[in-house]
Amino acid sequence: MKAPGKIQVTVWLLGLAGAALFTFLLIRQGASQVGMAFATARWALAAVVIYHFAVPVVFDATAWWVLFPKSDRVPLWRLLWMRWIGESVSTLVPSAAVGGDIVRARLASINGTPVPVAAGTVLVDVTLGVFTQAAFTVLGLAVLVGVTGQRNFVRPTLVGTLIGVLGVAGFYFVQRLGMFRFLARIIASLANSPEWHSLVQSGETLDRTVRMLYARRHAVAMCCVWTAISLVGGSGEIWIALYALDLHATFVNALILQSMVLTIRSAAFAVPGGLGVQEGGYLFVGHLLGIPGDAAFALSL
């Protein structure tokens, strides 16, 4: 079997495993109880959707927008729907959360942004987003320990976060060293055709663009700030759901759930849509906060 075929099979197997976990958790918590809890919060569905678009998506789009050089900057309202479409693809399509970023880079290039800038801003945005989310994880972990007094999961969470940060740090330094030119040279040498030599030049252009984007320190800092605001603001979605379900609707609980579930879902990024993993995360963290299992499962939906 060719490599692309193996990857596709692996993604589908992970998706089936996630679906099996989702079904198991649903049966264990009681489908009828979960359904009743979910039904009590029907009005909150529209509120959560509106809030998600008005707060996290807007802030995420702004974080991406500030990375563009002024000469190549796309209007913010256009980036807003590009970000929304990309996020939808990453969530709904079995693409291991990568497809949405490719889609938004493609949409930016279609709307007049030079391809190296479109691809480079997405790459830098994703890299900085992981660093910012790691800080958000530590914040959520500290608040969780302060609220519950539970410490037995602190070490594995910190170790996992550190491993993730080191991995992304390595990816960052590889970008600065000229990753795309290196890959292009390998592909061109394997193809052994003059037609592929232009790929090396394209790789060099993208490498220069990425280094230029990282050199704009104010833009990098503002990207991190807007991403952090988005992560904290995203807790509002969970607060709305907690309030609708008549649970412990405090911003602290919402912040804890947001940070911990995002961390768990990111660790299982290869599972399409985080199916099963997200529900398990809500059940685990919800239990620590005193939220009943059926309500926590309904909250995850």
Phi, psi and omega in degrees: 000135180290160184303313179302323178295320178296319179297317180297318179297318179299317180298317180292323177295319177296322177296319177295321178296319177296319178296321178295318178296318178301313181296317180299314181295322179295316179295319182295321181278343181096107184300321181293318179295319178296317179299319179294318179296320180294321182295329181290344184246027184300322182296335184286340182301310180296321180296319180294317180298313180297316180297318182300318180288323185282337184244285184300316182295319179296315180292321177296319178296322178295320178299321178288319185298321183292342180284338182288133170300148185302327182290338182246011188286129176273145176307141185301323183295330177288317178297332180298311181285332174297316179296319180297314179296315180299318179296321179296318179296315180298327183279320191260333185263137179289071184240018179057033174068010181261328186303323182296323179291323176295319181297314183290329174294320179295318179297321179296319180292323178296328182271019170104355178282134175306140185305314179300323180289318179299311180291320182294318180295322178295316181298314180293320179300315180295316181298312179294327179297323179293317178299317181294320179294327177298318177295322178294324177297314179298319178299311180297322179295317179297318179294320180297316178296320179295326183278317187260337184078000180283131182233355187291342181256003184294312184298308180299325179294315179293320179297315179298319178296318179297318178299317179297317180295318179297320178297315180290325177298318176299318178297322179297313181293326177295321177300316182293333183276350179103054184297318188285324176295319179299313179295320180296321179295321178296314181296317181296320180292324178290323179290328178053047180219137180301334182296336182270352183293332178295338179296327179296316178297320178296321178296319178297319179298316180294320178299316179297320180296316180297316179296322178296320180294318178292332181287342178277081191297323180296318179295320178298315180297317181292326176299316179295321180296312181294324177295318178297319178298320179297317181296314179292316180296330178297341177297338179298327177300315181291324178298318178300315180294319178299317180295317181295327180272003180058045179254195182287079187277079173239153180294329179297313178298319179296319179296318179298311180299316181300311185290315184289318180292322176300320179295313180297317181293322179295324179296331179252043186299336183286345179280120183304125178069003183063023184299128181087318181291315180299316180297318177298322178296316178296321179296317182294307182290322178299322178299319179295331182266004178081021179268127180302151184300315181296322178290321178295321179294315177298324179298322181292336181281000000 
